[in-house]
């Protein structure tokens, strides 16, 4: 029995163009498929919920996260190893997502996006009568 979902989880090759100077990082992401949703978990250290922009259009999910430089106005910085910058990533998910029910939260540097599957794309258990 084929249990593969019809939702494609491959990343697209397009790269967003930046209008803001600074570094842009590709956040590490885990995507978990559940019976009723895809759950996307992204590492975005330094991000605040009000600086997260999530778009879903024509089966494409785009994440853009702006992270302010914590040392932008600091003098006397002796050493700097931690790179600070924005995060951007795009995913081709297909048409199996119910876009009216997408919701997300960002806390402690972790962005969690719930992508509910459209009813017609959810697995259904078939009862067998004997």
Secondary structure, 3 states (H helix, E strand, C coil): CCCCCCCCCCECCCCCCCCCCCCEECCCEEEEECCCEEEEEEECCCCCHHHEEEEEECCEEEEEECCCCCCCCCCCCCCCCCCCCEEEEEEECCCCECHHHCEEEEECCEEEEEEEECHHHCCCCCCCCC
